[in-house]
Amino acid sequence: GRYTSNLCSSVLKTGRKNDYYFYTPGMRGNTAVAEAEGTLLEKPVISKQNNMLRILWEQMVLPIYSRKDGLDLFHYTDHALSLLFRKCPIIITVHDIAYLRLPNLLNTSRKIYKKNILQISIKKADVIIADSYATKKDIIEYFGIREEKIRVIHLGVESRFCPIENVDEFRLENSLPSKMILNVGTLEPRKNVVSLIKAFKKLREKGFKDYKLVIAGERGWLYEEIFKEVGHSDLKQDILFLGVVADEDLPMLYNCAEIFVYPTLYEGFGLPPLEAMACGTPVITSNTSSLPEVIGDAGIMVDPTDINSLCESMYILLTDKELWNRMSNMGRERSRMFSWEKTSKKILKVYDEVLSMSVS
């Protein structure tokens, strides 16, 4: 995914004289890493859509490659560490534990597998990297892990996410409305898109008939509820579902939006609102989980279950130009605190720490 490819690319740019092996079950995100000088790249490719093949790759194929390559340190950027993994220093990154925080909103079989494998992975790991202090708190609460074992390292925002002056051609090519409210994320209950649709309906009742709601993202677990909500309303012509948007098109998409609304119920970090802020698009998001520590006072925070608050926040931001400009400027300033250069340097320090622990 983007976390791994950005991490690998930025680590290589530091000029550290190490050999890095990059293992992946799919092709997504490989290009940037493959083109980086000095990368040793393995590609045992499977379909990421097949959960059983994915588990087989994690549990059986990956340990074979790691033993063959004689690794001094293994950093697993997801948390499904193999039960058969050979004994070398291990770091795992835990992005979130949504399946424990919101157990009713996730696929049961995946939830059981992820919970059990995470428990084993956390026990085997020498150090755990959490994307946020909120995730660190969750790990301690649910697994009883010592605080000293966890390092909090925030994600970065790629430099390509920035204000773009001319988006007219992109808007025309993709049939995007001139006045749009944007949401980006997987279509699943955790992202709380149904509440956004209800709030958007209330907004239109206040007279905002010329605005369209644009939703970008792949269909996930229980996505049908979202389309059912649209079907039950009179908004079919006013809500545009883009499906999966190519990574390279995301900066343009954020720049096309007047505001970005992200009423998620839970996040381990929350990259989309930060990317929108980097593009100068004001953000309305949830006051839950990791988002307050990531967004700070550079976005408008609301209770994601409060439809009226969501609607009112959109109304205020769309009608108060001074507030819009202030949020746009504050968002860009806040986003500069998060870069992959900073992230990679902090992670390299953890590598050094774990390697020195193994020597001693």
C-alpha positions in Angstrom: 0.0 0.0 0.0 0.9 3.7 0.1 2.4 3.5 3.6 4.9 0.9 2.5 5.8 2.4 -0.8 6.2 5.9 0.7 8.3 4.5 3.5 10.6 2.6 1.3 11.1 5.4 -1.1 11.8 8.0 1.6 14.2 5.6 3.5 16.2 5.0 0.3 16.5 8.8 -0.2 18.3 9.1 3.2 21.4 7.5 1.6 21.8 4.9 4.4 24.1 2.1 3.2 21.7 -0.8 3.8 20.1 -3.4 1.6 16.4 -3.3 1.7 14.1 -6.2 0.7 10.5 -5.2 -0.2 8.0 -8.1 -0.1 4.5 -7.6 -1.4 1.5 -9.8 -2.1 0.4 -7.5 -5.0 1.7 -5.0 -7.5 0.1 -1.8 -6.1 2.6 0.7 -4.9 5.6 -1.1 -6.3 6.6 1.3 -9.0 8.1 4.1 -6.9 10.1 1.5 -4.9 11.2 -0.5 -7.9 12.6 2.7 -9.5 14.5 3.8 -6.4 18.2 3.1 -6.7 19.6 0.2 -4.7 16.4 -1.5 -3.8 16.4 -5.3 -3.7 12.8 -6.1 -4.6 11.0 -9.4 -4.4 7.5 -9.8 -6.0 5.7 -13.0 -5.0 2.4 -11.8 -6.5 -1.1 -12.9 -5.6 -4.5 -11.3 -5.9 -5.2 -9.0 -2.9 -8.9 -9.7 -3.4 -8.6 -13.3 -2.3 -8.4 -13.4 1.5 -7.3 -17.1 1.7 -4.4 -16.5 -0.8 -3.4 -13.4 1.2 -3.3 -15.4 4.4 -1.4 -18.2 2.7 1.1 -15.7 1.5 1.5 -14.0 4.9 1.8 -17.3 6.8 3.7 -19.6 4.4 5.4 -17.7 1.5 6.8 -14.7 3.4 8.8 -16.8 6.0 10.5 -18.7 3.1 11.6 -15.5 1.5 12.8 -14.0 4.8 14.9 -17.1 5.7 16.4 -17.3 2.2 17.5 -13.6 2.3 19.0 -13.8 5.8 17.5 -10.6 7.2 19.1 -8.8 10.1 15.8 -7.0 10.8 12.2 -7.4 9.7 9.7 -4.6 9.6 6.2 -5.8 8.9 4.1 -2.8 7.8 0.9 -4.6 8.5 0.3 -6.6 11.7 -0.3 -10.1 10.3 3.1 -11.6 11.2 3.6 -15.2 10.3 3.5 -17.8 13.0 6.5 -19.5 11.3 8.6 -16.4 11.1 12.3 -17.0 11.9 13.8 -15.4 15.0 15.3 -12.1 14.0 14.5 -8.7 15.4 11.0 -7.8 14.4 9.1 -4.5 14.2 5.4 -4.3 13.3 3.3 -1.3 12.4 -0.2 -1.3 13.8 -2.4 1.2 11.8 -5.5 0.7 13.8 -7.7 -1.8 15.7 -11.0 -0.9 14.2 -12.2 -4.5 14.3 -12.0 -4.3 18.1 -13.2 -0.7 18.6 -16.2 -1.2 16.2 -16.8 -5.0 16.2 -20.3 -4.8 14.7 -19.1 -2.9 11.6 -16.6 -5.5 10.3 -16.7 -8.9 8.6 -16.8 -11.6 11.3 -14.3 -14.0 9.8 -11.8 -11.2 9.1 -12.3 -9.8 12.6 -11.5 -13.1 14.3 -8.4 -13.7 12.2 -7.0 -10.2 12.6 -7.6 -10.2 16.3 -5.8 -13.5 16.9 -2.9 -12.8 14.5 -2.4 -9.3 16.0 -2.2 -10.8 19.5 0.5 -13.2 18.3 2.3 -10.5 16.3 2.4 -8.1 19.2 3.9 -10.7 21.4 6.6 -11.7 18.9 7.5 -8.1 17.9 10.5 -6.4 19.6 9.0 -3.0 18.9 5.5 -1.8 17.8 5.1 1.3 15.7 1.6 3.0 16.1 0.4 5.6 13.6 -1.0 7.7 16.4 -1.2 8.1 20.2 -4.8 7.1 19.9 -3.8 3.8 18.4 -1.1 3.4 21.0 -3.7 3.8 23.7 -6.0 1.3 22.0 -3.1 -1.3 21.8 -2.4 -0.9 25.5 -6.0 -1.1 26.5 -6.9 -4.2 24.4 -3.7 -6.2 24.7 -2.1 -5.1 27.9 1.2 -4.2 26.2 3.9 -2.3 28.1 4.0 1.3 27.0 7.7 1.2 26.4 7.3 -1.3 23.6 5.3 1.1 21.5 6.7 4.0 19.4 4.3 6.6 17.9 5.3 7.7 14.5 2.8 9.7 12.4 2.4 9.2 8.7 3.5 11.8 6.2 1.8 13.7 3.4 3.4 13.4 0.0 4.6 16.7 -1.5 2.3 16.2 -4.6 -0.6 17.1 -2.3 -0.6 20.9 -2.7 -2.7 23.7 -4.1 -3.2 23.5 -7.9 -4.4 26.6 -9.6 -5.9 25.2 -12.8 -8.2 22.3 -12.3 -10.7 23.2 -15.0 -9.5 20.6 -17.5 -9.5 17.8 -14.9 -13.0 18.8 -13.8 -14.3 18.8 -17.3 -12.7 15.4 -18.2 -14.2 13.8 -15.1 -17.6 15.5 -15.3 -17.2 17.0 -11.9 -19.6 19.7 -10.7 -18.4 23.3 -10.3 -19.6 23.3 -6.6 -18.7 20.1 -4.8 -18.4 18.7 -1.3 -16.0 15.8 -1.3 -15.5 12.6 0.7 -12.8 10.1 0.0 -12.6 6.6 1.6 -13.7 3.0 1.4 -17.5 2.6 1.3 -18.1 0.8 4.5 -20.0 1.5 7.8 -16.9 2.8 9.7 -16.6 5.7 7.3 -20.1 6.8 8.3 -21.1 7.9 4.7 -24.8 7.4 5.5 -24.6 10.2 8.1 -22.9 12.4 5.5 -25.7 11.8 3.0 -28.3 12.7 5.6 -26.5 15.9 6.5 -26.1 16.8 2.9 -29.9 16.4 2.4 -30.5 18.8 5.3 -28.0 21.2 3.7 -29.9 21.2 0.5 -33.1 21.9 2.4 -31.4 25.1 3.6 -31.1 26.3 0.0 -27.8 24.8 -1.2 -29.4 23.3 -4.3 -26.4 24.1 -6.6 -23.9 21.9 -4.6 -23.2 18.2 -5.3 -21.8 15.6 -3.0 -18.9 13.7 -4.6 -17.9 10.4 -3.0 -14.7 8.6 -4.1 -13.6 5.1 -2.9 -13.9 1.4 -3.5 -16.9 -0.6 -2.3 -16.2 -2.3 1.1 -18.0 -4.3 3.7 -21.8 -3.6 3.8 -21.5 -0.8 1.2 -25.1 -1.5 0.1 -26.5 0.6 3.0 -25.0 3.7 1.5 -26.7 3.2 -1.9 -29.9 2.3 -0.1 -29.9 5.6 1.7 -29.5 7.5 -1.6 -32.3 5.4 -3.2 -34.6 6.4 -0.4 -34.0 10.1 -0.9 -34.5 12.5 -3.8 -30.7 13.1 -4.1 -29.9 10.6 -6.9 -28.9 13.4 -9.3 -27.0 15.3 -6.6 -24.7 12.6 -5.3 -21.9 11.4 -7.5 -20.0 8.1 -6.8 -16.6 8.0 -8.5 -15.5 4.6 -7.4 -11.8 4.0 -7.1 -9.8 7.1 -8.0 -6.2 6.6 -9.2 -3.6 7.8 -6.7 -2.1 10.3 -9.2 -5.5 12.0 -9.6 -6.2 12.5 -5.9 -4.4 15.9 -5.6 -6.5 17.3 -8.5 -9.7 15.8 -6.9 -9.0 17.5 -3.6 -8.4 20.8 -5.3 -11.7 20.6 -7.2 -13.6 20.5 -3.9 -14.9 23.5 -2.0 -14.8 21.6 1.3 -13.8 18.1 2.4 -16.1 16.2 4.8 -14.9 13.1 6.6 -17.3 12.0 9.4 -15.6 8.7 10.1 -16.4 6.8 13.3 -12.8 5.6 13.9 -9.4 6.1 12.4 -5.9 4.9 13.3 -4.5 8.1 11.7 -6.7 9.7 9.1 -4.7 10.5 6.0 -7.5 11.8 3.6 -8.3 14.9 5.6 -4.7 15.7 6.0 -4.2 15.4 2.2 -7.1 17.7 1.6 -5.7 20.2 4.0 -2.3 20.1 2.2 -4.2 21.0 -1.0 -5.8 24.0 0.7 -9.3 22.5 1.0 -11.0 23.2 4.3 -11.9 20.1 6.3 -14.8 19.0 8.5 -14.1 15.8 10.3 -14.8 13.8 13.4 -13.8 14.6 17.0 -13.0 10.9 17.6 -10.0 8.5 17.8 -6.8 9.9 16.2 -8.3 12.8 14.3 -7.9 15.5 17.0 -4.2 14.9 17.3 -3.7 14.9 13.5 -6.0 17.7 12.4 -5.6 19.9 15.5 -7.4 23.3 15.3 -6.8 23.4 11.5 -10.2 21.7 10.8 -13.7 21.8 12.1 -14.4 18.9 14.5 -17.9 17.5 15.0 -19.6 14.5 16.6 -19.9 12.2 13.6 -23.2 10.8 14.8 -24.8 14.3 15.1 -26.4 14.9 11.7 -27.4 18.5 12.6 -23.9 19.4 13.6 -22.5 18.0 10.4 -25.0 20.0 8.4 -24.4 23.2 10.4 -20.6 22.9 10.0 -21.0 22.6 6.2 -23.4 25.5 6.1 -21.1 27.8 8.2 -18.0 26.9 6.1 -19.7 27.4 2.8 -21.2 30.8 3.8 -18.4 32.4 5.8 -15.6 33.2 3.3 -13.3 34.6 6.0 -13.6 31.3 7.9 -13.1 29.3 4.7 -9.8 31.3 4.0 -8.6 30.9 7.5 -9.2 27.1 7.6 -7.6 26.8 4.2 -4.4 28.6 5.4 -4.3 26.8 8.7 -4.8 23.4 7.0 -1.9 23.9 4.7 0.3 25.1 7.6 -0.7 22.1 9.7 0.0 19.6 6.9 3.6 20.8 6.7 4.1 19.2 10.1 3.7 15.7 8.5 6.3 14.6 5.9 7.6 11.2 4.8 11.1 12.6 5.3 10.4 13.1 9.0 8.5 9.8 9.3 11.4 7.8 7.6 14.0 9.4 9.9 12.1 8.4 13.0 11.6 4.9 11.7 15.3 4.5 10.9 16.0 5.5 14.5 13.8 2.6 15.6 15.7 0.3 13.3 19.0 1.3 14.9 17.5 0.9 18.3 16.2 -2.6 17.7 19.4 -3.7 16.0 21.5 -2.4 18.9 19.1 -4.3 21.3 19.8 -7.5 19.4 23.5 -7.1 19.5 23.6 -6.4 23.3 
